[in-house]
Amino acid sequence: MPRAGKDQTELKTLQNMIEWLDGYAACYNADPFRIEKLVNKRRDDDDVSKAWSEIRSDVSDVITLPDSSEEIKEKQRKVRIYRPLSAVLIFGSGLSLLVISGLHLSMNKLNLIFALIILLAIYAIVLSLWFRASRSLYRMVRDYYRTYGNRVSKQRAHIKTVNQRLIDLLTVAIRNNKLDPEKYKMKLLHNDYSNVRVINETNPKNMDRPLYASIVKARSPSQD
């Protein structure tokens, strides 16, 4: 448990971990490699590492749930094609123009500009297709979680239980250190944790559920 005088980065790590695990419990996935990278830098017996080892398999079940949909897997394959294709197009466009300029090929200024416009237009079309496909995939995944999220209800409940333990650790650390809880404000997708007070609720356009700005229940130094 974080103790008085302990580096503030420890508390920030707890804060980040709480937000990430809350996202998994709500089927709003973060990037698990961020957690793996963070945990790999820590001792195996610290609170964050132990929490992650306890619920890693649950997180994996939540993340891979949409993979049971053939429609989603097909959409994912299409989305993956656009990114390298965009890179190839932008690299190829630049390389082509360099070759034309470097070899002084017979292309007047007007034709060169026209060629550049065509290449940029193709790149813009591919980028647009990638953006639209990504948005479509996101909506499909959200719909799938709303319909079939109960298939991982036990895993989500376990993640939330472990997350509550981390919230309690953060609460005790902030109280013991007499820190300002406002400095450790969290954006959570659940409003029913213990030791947490919701200070603001928003409804982001890109989300289908409210987002709660929350702090742990501890007195601010200014209240003493």
NUKOL-547648 format. One record per residue (C-alpha): residue in three letters; x, y, z. Coordinates in pm, whole numbers, padded with zeros to 5 digits, always signed. Layout:
% NUKOL-547648
alaXYZ;...
***
This chain:
% NUKOL-547648
met+00000+00000+00000;pro+00129+00352-00074;arg+00259+00514+00246;ala+00305+00871+00355;gly+00595+01031+00177;lys+00585+00781-00106;asp+00653+00908-00457;gln+00345+01073-00606;thr+00394+00874-00927;glu+00277+00568-00733;leu-00057+00734-00673;lys-00082+00846-01035;thr-00018+00486-01138;leu-00302+00371-00916;gln-00526+00641-01063;asn-00449+00534-01421;met-00495+00166-01341;ile-00835+00235-01183;glu-00954+00419-01495;trp-00830+00144-01728;leu-00984-00142-01530;asp-01311+00046-01499;gly-01315+00068-01879;tyr-01272-00307-01913;ala-01549-00370-01658;ala-01778-00153-01873;cys-01666-00320-02199;tyr-01495-00001-02312;asn-01155-00145-02385;ala-00826+00032-02338;asp-00494-00093-02470;pro-00380-00387-02253;phe-00021-00340-02372;arg-00011-00012-02178;ile-00084-00206-01860;glu+00166-00480-01946;lys+00433-00214-02010;leu+00355-00046-01680;val+00349-00370-01481;asn+00674-00497-01633;lys+00854-00202-01473;arg+00723-00286-01127;arg+00785-00548-00860;asp+00581-00865-00886;asp+00448-00821-00532;asp+00324-00464-00550;asp-00051-00388-00550;val-00085-00293-00917;ser+00108-00598-01039;lys-00088-00834-00817;ala-00417-00684-00932;trp-00322-00723-01297;ser-00207-01084-01256;glu-00539-01159-01086;ile-00763-01023-01361;arg-00547-01051-01675;ser-00743-01353-01802;asp-01073-01174-01732;val-00958-00873-01933;ser-00858-01106-02217;asp-01208-01260-02217;val-01368-00914-02238;ile-01139-00798-02518;thr-01181-01109-02731;leu-01560-01137-02693;pro-01635-00958-03027;asp-01403-01202-03205;ser-01682-01458-03185;ser-01866-01253-03449;glu-01764-01342-03804;glu-01906-01011-03928;ile-01684-00815-03689;lys-01377-01022-03778;glu-01436-00955-04147;lys-01470-00582-04080;gln-01149-00589-03874;arg-00960-00746-04166;lys-01079-00469-04398;val-00984-00195-04151;arg-00634-00343-04113;ile-00580-00320-04489;tyr-00637+00056-04508;arg-00358+00160-04269;pro-00063-00003-04453;leu-00223+00095-04784;ser-00228+00459-04672;ala+00138+00438-04573;val+00231+00285-04908;leu+00041+00553-05097;ile+00196+00846-04913;phe+00544+00694-04936;gly+00498+00605-05302;ser+00369+00954-05383;gly+00668+01122-05227;leu+00913+00878-05383;ser+00759+00923-05728;leu+00788+01299-05711;leu+01148+01275-05592;val+01238+01043-05880;ile+01069+01272-06131;ser+01247+01577-05996;gly+01582+01405-05944;leu+01599+01256-06293;his+01460+01571-06456;leu+01206+01364-06642;ser+01006+01532-06914;met+00716+01662-06711;asn+00628+02028-06713;lys+00517+02213-06401;leu+00147+02188-06481;asn+00163+01811-06532;leu+00363+01773-06211;ile+00100+01960-06014;phe-00174+01754-06178;ala+00006+01429-06087;leu+00045+01547-05728;ile-00327+01632-05706;ile-00421+01286-05836;leu-00193+01113-05587;leu-00322+01322-05297;ala-00681+01258-05406;ile-00623+00882-05403;tyr-00463+00909-05059;ala-00758+01117-04931;ile-01006+00859-05062;val-00822+00573-04890;leu-00800+00774-04568;ser-01171+00848-04584;leu-01253+00482-04642;trp-01035+00385-04343;phe-01205+00643-04120;arg-01555+00531-04222;ala-01467+00163-04181;ser-01321+00233-03835;arg-01635+00417-03729;ser-01849+00134-03861;leu-01637-00124-03677;tyr-01664+00076-03354;arg-02044+00084-03381;met-02056-00288-03454;val-01842-00367-03150;arg-02052-00141-02926;asp-02372-00308-03048;tyr-02218-00650-02991;tyr-02118-00567-02634;arg-02466-00430-02559;thr-02623-00751-02688;tyr-02377-01012-02565;gly-02186-00841-02283;asn-02363-01068-02034;arg-02149-01355-02164;val-01857-01206-01969;ser-02060-01078-01673;lys-01858-01282-01421;gln-01529-01153-01560;arg-01654-00794-01558;ala-01775-00829-01199;his-01436-00968-01094;ile-01251-00683-01266;lys-01475-00435-01085;thr-01413-00606-00750;val-01037-00585-00797;asn-01074-00224-00910;gln-01261-00142-00589;arg-00961-00272-00397;leu-00733-00034-00585;ile-00975+00254-00520;asp-00961+00176-00148;leu-00581+00179-00161;leu-00580+00516-00336;thr-00832+00654-00085;val-00625+00549+00215;ala-00304+00683+00060;ile-00459+01023-00014;arg-00603+01044+00336;asn-00280+00939+00505;asn-00073+01180+00299;lys-00331+01459+00350;leu-00334+01521-00026;asp-00590+01706-00232;pro-00822+01444-00390;glu-00894+01689-00675;lys-00541+01621-00802;tyr-00636+01259-00857;lys-00962+01313-01045;met-01073+01007-01240;lys-01302+00958-01539;leu-01509+00650-01467;leu-01791+00467-01642;his-01947+00341-01317;asn-02087+00557-01038;asp-02144+00288-00776;tyr-01795+00235-00634;ser-01742+00278-00261;asn-01514+00559-00140;val-01579+00754-00462;arg-01771+01079-00504;val-01902+01184-00846;ile-01842+01556-00905;asn-01957+01580-01266;glu-02146+01375-01524;thr-02112+01417-01900;asn-02256+01237-02203;pro-01982+01228-02473;lys-02114+01211-02828;asn-01895+00912-02912;met-02015+00707-02614;asp-02344+00535-02537;arg-02320+00581-02160;pro-02237+00864-01918;leu-01885+00946-01808;tyr-01838+01036-01442;ala-01565+01270-01323;ser-01493+01135-00977;ile-01264+01178-00679;val-01208+00961-00374;lys-01383+01056-00053;ala-01110+01241+00132;arg-01088+01586+00281;ser-00906+01852+00083;pro-00623+02026+00275;ser-00813+02352+00225;gln-01096+02209+00436;asp-00872+02149+00738;
***
